[in-house]
Amino acid sequence: MKKKIYLISLALVWLFLSGRLFYMTYLDGGSGSYLSLASGLRELPSESEWMNIYLDGKKMGHTVYSIENQGANGYTIKSSSNLNVVFGGLESEIHLENTAVMDTSFRLEAFSFWMLSDQYSTHVQGQKYGTTMELEFIQGEDTTRTEITVPKDLYTYSAIQPMVASKGILEGQTIRVPAYDAMSNEMADVMITHEGKEIISVAGEKHLLNKLRIEFKSIPSIMWLDDNGITYKEETIMGMMMERTTPELALAKSDAGQVDLLNGFAVIPSYPISNSKRLKELKIGLSGVTADVLAGLSSERQKIVSIDPLVVSLSQVTTPLKPNELELNLRASDMVQSDHEQIRAKANQILGDESQAIAISHTLTQWVYNFLEKKPVASISGAVDILNTGVGDCTEHTTLYTALSRAAGVPTKIHIGLVYLQGRFLFHAWPVVAIDGEWVDVDPSLNQFPADATHIALVEGDFENLTNLIPVLGNVEIEILEQVY
């Protein structure tokens, strides 16, 4: 039931990794139209580039890119990718399409991003007008529109590398540009640093290549490319790697069945928890995550006992809410569509005239648990699409629950983190509801009201800041210090 957290995080890492790999395609020897990476390229290639995508050395998919020179109108950059992943023995395929329209300086003007999985389809389109970005989210049969304010000079992952290659970058130089990511709907500065040259092996051949370090929202990646701007390899966190290849090898069967994400990213604690359902308090030591990550989530239920070493105490105690938290957690968002007439109608149908927050929350916990078929899916789906599809894991349970709860007038927020199941901690999501002036953690995925004391919150929000979770994946370690029953 935790599949989406892994898959979307992997897809975010992959998109971050691949979005700048455009572009500098296969060349038969040197060309007089090329200078060097330091001085900048006079001309960008227009042929397609194929890359294999690997996780821990196993092929999990491929991607193909192209850049079209539109003359005075700028550039159009396209990518098409397929990822094959396995979670708990179940194999899924994710298809991604991305198109970015850039001006002659590679600044973003418009984009289209589409993600298709076994059960869900998500399409995001954007058009930039000055400092305003008009966004359209198409999820299944439902469409929502919104606007955000953006910098006048805005870039996207897909244009950063050709921009750097065309303008040039010197050894030791760092370039900072504002960038927008359609998949996570986030903006932040991207830092590009030339760390010198290095000899690496790609497909059995050694090459002397320029080493670039690229960082976005604390997610680092390393890219190796030659003086003609040809990308040979890129690596990032969580064992993700891309390497240039031929179309025939890219389309060859992947090794997805050999890489199970459930086992790969599960956190095995130092000592098993005897009975999580009866657990009153749990004290743990955490490594691979800093106190800064948890500071904003410190509460009566989740207390930071010490910073160095990082020790956290977890319980089922409720936390007093602040008045300014109520309105914020009643608002609709792109995924939590609590103002949609279909969501409001379903909330009324489920709850009738019930007005007590505790009864509403308890009823919704059981209803969502019973309604959704327990099946791992890869999606970025809104509550309406989830309601219509009736299938999902923890994120679908949490998204639908939160939308119905807010529609019923109960302030509800979302926590993303870890939960203990079957001897290991898995990445998970669950709602936190306002009941009688207190925040209470509940878990419709596990039919828990309240949620047990093994829930460790790492991120809060309507999945808009999921990239904050990525640096933790594969790095966190948990030591069980004390169990109180």
C-alpha positions in Angstrom: 0.0 0.0 0.0 3.1 2.2 0.1 3.9 1.9 -3.6 3.0 5.4 -4.8 5.4 7.1 -2.3 8.3 5.1 -3.8 7.2 5.3 -7.4 6.5 9.0 -7.5 9.7 9.7 -5.5 11.6 7.6 -8.0 9.9 9.3 -10.9 10.7 12.7 -9.4 14.3 11.7 -9.0 14.3 10.3 -12.5 12.7 13.5 -13.9 15.2 15.6 -12.1 18.0 13.4 -13.4 16.8 13.2 -17.0 15.3 16.6 -17.5 18.6 18.1 -18.2 20.1 15.4 -20.3 18.9 16.7 -23.6 20.2 16.9 -26.4 23.8 16.4 -27.2 23.4 13.4 -29.4 25.8 10.9 -31.0 28.4 12.5 -33.2 30.7 10.7 -35.6 33.9 12.5 -34.6 34.3 16.3 -34.1 32.6 19.0 -36.0 33.7 22.5 -37.0 30.5 23.9 -35.6 31.4 22.9 -32.1 33.8 24.8 -29.7 34.2 23.5 -26.2 32.1 23.2 -23.1 34.1 26.1 -21.5 33.5 28.5 -24.4 30.0 27.4 -25.3 28.6 25.5 -28.4 27.8 27.4 -31.6 25.1 24.9 -32.5 23.0 22.3 -30.7 22.4 18.9 -32.2 18.8 18.1 -33.3 19.0 14.3 -33.4 17.3 12.1 -30.7 19.3 10.8 -27.8 18.5 7.5 -26.1 19.4 6.7 -22.5 18.9 3.6 -20.3 17.6 4.1 -16.8 19.1 2.0 -14.0 18.3 1.4 -10.3 21.1 -0.2 -8.3 22.7 -1.4 -11.5 19.5 -3.0 -12.9 17.8 -1.6 -15.9 14.3 -0.2 -15.1 13.5 1.6 -18.3 14.6 4.0 -21.0 14.1 7.5 -22.2 14.5 9.3 -25.5 15.0 13.0 -26.0 15.0 15.5 -28.9 15.5 19.2 -29.2 14.0 21.1 -32.1 15.4 24.5 -33.2 12.5 26.8 -34.1 14.8 29.7 -35.2 13.6 33.0 -33.8 10.9 31.2 -31.9 13.3 29.4 -29.7 13.4 25.6 -29.0 11.0 22.8 -28.4 12.4 20.0 -26.2 10.6 16.6 -26.0 11.1 13.5 -24.0 9.4 10.1 -23.8 10.1 7.6 -21.1 9.1 4.2 -19.8 9.8 3.0 -16.3 9.1 -0.6 -15.2 9.0 -1.1 -11.5 8.1 -3.9 -9.1 6.6 -3.5 -5.6 5.9 -6.5 -3.4 6.1 -8.8 -6.4 3.6 -6.7 -8.5 5.0 -5.2 -11.7 3.8 -1.8 -13.0 4.7 0.4 -16.0 4.9 4.2 -15.9 4.9 6.2 -19.1 5.9 9.8 -19.1 5.8 12.4 -21.9 7.2 15.9 -21.5 7.3 18.8 -23.9 8.8 22.2 -23.1 8.7 25.3 -25.3 11.6 27.6 -24.7 12.7 31.0 -26.1 16.0 31.5 -27.8 17.7 31.8 -24.3 16.1 28.6 -23.1 13.6 30.4 -20.8 10.4 28.5 -20.3 7.3 29.7 -22.2 5.0 26.7 -22.1 5.0 23.0 -21.2 3.0 19.8 -21.3 3.6 16.9 -18.9 1.7 13.6 -19.0 2.0 10.6 -16.7 0.2 7.3 -17.4 0.2 4.3 -15.2 -1.8 1.1 -15.0 -4.9 2.7 -13.4 -4.5 6.5 -13.6 -3.6 9.3 -16.0 -2.4 12.8 -15.1 -1.8 15.6 -17.6 -0.4 19.0 -16.6 -0.2 21.9 -19.0 1.3 25.4 -18.4 1.5 28.6 -20.3 3.6 31.5 -19.1 2.6 35.1 -19.5 5.1 37.5 -18.0 5.3 36.6 -14.3 2.1 34.5 -14.3 1.9 30.8 -15.1 -1.5 29.5 -16.0 -1.8 25.8 -15.1 -4.3 23.1 -16.1 -4.4 19.8 -14.3 -6.3 17.0 -16.1 -6.8 13.9 -13.9 -9.0 11.3 -15.5 -12.2 13.1 -16.6 -11.7 16.0 -14.2 -9.9 19.3 -15.1 -8.9 22.0 -12.7 -7.2 25.3 -13.4 -5.0 27.7 -11.4 -2.4 30.4 -11.6 0.9 30.9 -9.9 3.4 33.7 -9.8 6.8 32.9 -11.3 10.1 34.8 -12.0 10.3 36.6 -15.3 13.3 34.5 -16.3 12.2 30.9 -15.6 13.8 27.7 -16.7 12.9 24.0 -16.5 15.0 20.9 -16.0 14.7 20.0 -19.6 16.5 23.2 -20.7 19.2 23.6 -18.2 21.8 21.4 -19.8 21.4 22.8 -23.3 21.5 26.3 -21.9 24.7 25.6 -20.0 26.2 23.8 -23.1 25.3 26.7 -25.4 26.6 29.4 -23.1 29.6 27.5 -21.7 30.8 26.9 -18.1 34.3 27.0 -16.8 36.0 24.6 -14.3 35.1 25.8 -10.8 32.3 28.0 -12.0 28.8 27.8 -10.5 25.6 28.9 -12.2 22.3 29.5 -10.4 19.0 29.6 -12.2 15.3 29.5 -11.1 13.6 26.4 -12.3 10.1 24.9 -12.4 9.2 21.2 -12.2 5.9 20.2 -13.7 5.7 16.9 -11.9 6.0 18.2 -8.4 4.6 21.7 -9.3 7.6 23.2 -7.4 10.0 26.1 -8.0 13.5 26.5 -6.6 16.9 27.5 -7.8 19.1 25.0 -9.5 22.8 25.1 -8.9 25.2 23.9 -11.6 28.9 23.5 -10.7 31.7 22.4 -13.0 33.9 20.2 -10.8 36.7 19.5 -13.3 37.4 16.6 -15.7 37.4 12.9 -14.9 38.0 9.7 -16.7 35.0 7.3 -16.5 34.0 4.1 -18.2 30.8 4.0 -20.2 29.7 0.8 -22.1 33.2 -0.6 -21.6 35.0 2.4 -23.1 36.9 5.1 -21.1 36.3 8.8 -21.7 37.8 12.0 -20.4 34.7 14.0 -19.5 33.5 17.2 -17.8 32.0 16.6 -14.4 29.0 18.8 -13.5 27.2 18.7 -10.2 23.6 19.8 -10.3 21.4 20.3 -7.2 17.7 21.1 -6.8 15.9 21.2 -3.4 18.8 19.2 -1.8 18.6 16.5 -4.5 22.1 16.2 -6.1 23.1 14.6 -9.3 26.4 14.3 -11.2 26.6 14.6 -15.0 29.5 13.7 -17.2 29.7 15.2 -20.7 32.4 15.9 -23.2 33.6 19.2 -24.7 31.0 18.8 -27.5 28.2 18.7 -24.9 27.5 15.0 -25.4 26.1 13.5 -22.2 27.5 10.1 -21.4 26.3 9.4 -17.9 24.4 10.8 -14.9 23.9 9.6 -11.4 21.8 10.7 -8.5 20.6 9.5 -5.1 18.8 6.2 -4.4 21.0 4.3 -6.8 19.5 6.0 -9.9 21.7 6.2 -13.0 21.3 7.0 -16.7 23.7 6.1 -19.5 23.7 6.8 -23.2 22.9 3.9 -25.4 21.5 3.0 -28.8 17.8 2.8 -29.7 18.0 -1.0 -29.9 19.5 -1.4 -26.5 17.2 1.1 -25.0 14.1 -0.8 -26.2 15.5 -4.1 -24.9 13.7 -5.8 -22.0 14.5 -4.2 -18.6 15.5 -6.0 -15.4 12.6 -4.6 -13.4 11.5 -7.9 -12.0 14.9 -8.1 -10.2 14.4 -4.9 -8.3 11.6 -4.9 -5.7 11.2 -1.4 -4.3 9.5 -2.7 -1.2 12.6 -4.6 -0.1 15.0 -2.0 -1.5 13.7 1.0 0.5 12.2 -0.6 3.6 13.9 0.4 6.8 14.7 -2.6 9.1 15.0 -1.3 12.7 17.6 -2.5 15.1 15.1 -4.4 17.1 11.5 -5.6 16.3 8.4 -4.0 17.8 6.5 -6.5 19.7 2.9 -5.3 19.2 2.4 -2.0 17.4 -1.4 -2.0 18.1 -0.9 -2.1 21.8 2.1 0.3 21.8 1.6 3.4 24.0 5.0 5.0 23.5 8.0 4.4 21.2 11.4 6.0 21.6 13.7 5.7 18.5 17.1 6.9 17.4 17.2 8.3 13.8 20.2 8.7 11.4 20.1 9.7 7.8 17.7 12.5 8.6 18.4 15.8 10.4 16.6 17.4 13.2 15.8 20.3 10.9 13.5 18.0 8.9 11.5 17.0 12.0 11.6 20.4 13.7 8.5 21.8 12.0 6.6 18.6 12.8 7.4 18.4 16.5 4.2 17.9 18.5 2.9 16.3 21.7 2.6 13.0 19.6 6.1 13.3 18.0 8.7 14.9 20.3 12.4 15.5 19.6 14.1 14.3 22.8 17.7 15.2 21.7 19.3 16.5 18.5 22.7 14.9 18.6 22.2 12.1 18.5 18.7 12.5 17.1 16.2 10.8 19.4 12.4 11.0 18.9 9.6 9.9 21.2 6.3 8.8 19.5 2.9 8.1 21.1 -0.8 8.4 20.4 -1.2 11.6 22.4 -3.2 14.4 20.7 -1.7 17.8 20.0 -3.6 21.1 20.7 -4.3 23.0 17.4 -3.7 26.7 16.8 -6.6 28.8 15.5 -4.6 29.9 12.4 -4.3 26.2 11.4 -8.1 25.8 10.9 -8.7 27.8 7.7 -5.5 26.5 6.0 -6.5 22.9 6.4 -10.1 23.4 5.1 -8.9 24.7 1.7 -9.2 22.7 -1.5 -6.0 22.0 -3.4 -5.1 20.5 -6.8 -5.2 17.0 -5.4 -7.5 17.4 -2.4 -10.5 18.7 -4.3 -12.8 19.2 -1.3 -14.8 21.9 -3.1 -15.7 19.7 -6.0 -19.4 19.0 -6.2 -18.9 15.2 -6.6 -16.8 15.1 -3.4 -19.3 17.2 -1.5 -22.1 15.0 -2.6 -20.3 11.9 -1.6 -19.5 13.3 1.9 -23.2 14.2 2.4 -24.2 10.7 1.3 -21.7 9.0 3.7 -22.3 11.2 6.7 -25.9 12.4 6.4 -26.7 14.9 9.2 -23.7 14.0 11.3 -21.9 17.1 12.6 -19.6 15.9 15.4 -16.0 15.9 14.2 -15.1 12.7 16.1 -18.0 10.8 14.5 -17.3 12.2 11.1 -13.6 11.2 11.3 -14.4 7.7 12.6 -17.0 7.1 9.9 -14.7 8.3 7.1 -11.8 6.2 8.3 -13.9 3.0 8.0 -15.7 4.1 4.8 -12.5 4.9 2.9 -10.8 1.7 4.1 -13.8 -0.4 2.9 -14.3 1.5 -0.3 -10.9 1.5 -2.0 -9.5 -1.7 -3.4 -6.1 -2.3 -1.8 -3.9 -2.2 -4.9 -0.6 -0.4 -5.4 -0.8 2.2 -8.2 1.6 4.8 -9.6 -0.2 8.1 -10.0 -0.5 11.8 -9.2 -4.2 11.6 -8.8 -6.8 13.9 -7.3 -9.6 12.9 -5.0 -12.3 13.0 -7.8 -10.3 10.6 -10.0 -9.7 8.3 -7.0 -13.4 8.3 -6.1 -14.3 7.3 -9.7 -11.5 4.7 -10.0 -11.9 3.1 -6.5 -8.4 1.7 -6.4 -5.3 2.8 -4.5 -2.7 2.6 -1.8 -1.9 4.9 1.1 -1.8 8.1 -0.9 -5.1 7.4 -2.6 -6.7 6.5 0.8 -5.2 9.7 2.3 -6.1 12.0 -0.5 -9.7 10.8 -0.7 -10.2 10.8 3.1 -8.8 14.4 3.4 -11.0 15.7 0.6 -14.2 14.2 2.1 -13.2 15.3 5.6 -12.6 18.9 4.5 -15.8 18.9 2.5 -17.6 17.9 5.8 -16.1 20.9 7.5 -13.4 19.1 9.5 -9.9 20.6 9.2 -7.5 17.9 8.0 -3.9 17.9 7.1 -1.6 15.2 5.5 1.5 13.7 7.0 4.0 11.7 4.9 6.7 9.5 6.6 7.1 6.0 7.9 5.0 3.3 9.6 6.0 0.0 11.1 4.5 -3.1 9.3 5.5 -6.7 9.3 8.9 -6.1 10.9 10.0 -3.1 8.9 9.3 0.6 8.5 7.7 1.5 5.1 7.2 5.0 3.6 3.6 5.9 4.1 1.0 8.7 4.2 -2.0 9.4 6.5 -4.4 12.2 7.6 -4.4 14.2 10.8 -7.8 15.6 11.8 -9.0 18.4 14.1 -11.2 16.9 16.8 -12.4 19.0 19.8 -9.4 21.4 19.6 -6.8 18.7 19.1 -4.9 17.2 16.2 -5.5 13.4 16.0 -3.6 11.1 13.6 -5.8 8.6 11.8 -5.0 6.0 9.2 -7.7 4.9 6.7 -5.2 2.7 4.8 -4.9 0.5 7.9 -8.3 1.2 9.4 -6.7 2.8 12.5 -8.6 5.4 14.6 -6.4 6.8 16.0 -3.2 5.8 14.2 -0.7 3.7 16.1 2.4 5.1 17.7 4.8 3.8 15.0 3.8 6.6 12.5 6.9 8.9 12.0 6.0 12.1 10.2 8.7 13.6 7.9 6.7 15.9 5.6 3.4 17.8 5.9 1.3 19.1 3.0 -1.0 18.1 0.2 1.8 16.2 -1.6 3.1 19.4 -3.1 6.4 19.1 -1.3 7.1 15.4 -1.8 10.6 16.2 -3.1 11.5 17.0 0.5 11.2 13.3 1.2 13.6 12.1 -1.5 16.9 12.7 0.3 15.7 10.5 3.1 14.9 7.5 0.9 17.5 4.8 1.2 19.4 6.8 3.8 17.3 6.7 7.0 18.2 4.2 9.8 16.1 3.5 12.9 17.3 2.2 16.3 14.6 1.1 18.7 15.5 2.5 22.1 12.3 1.9 24.2 8.9 0.4 23.9 6.1 1.2 26.4 2.9 -0.9 26.6 
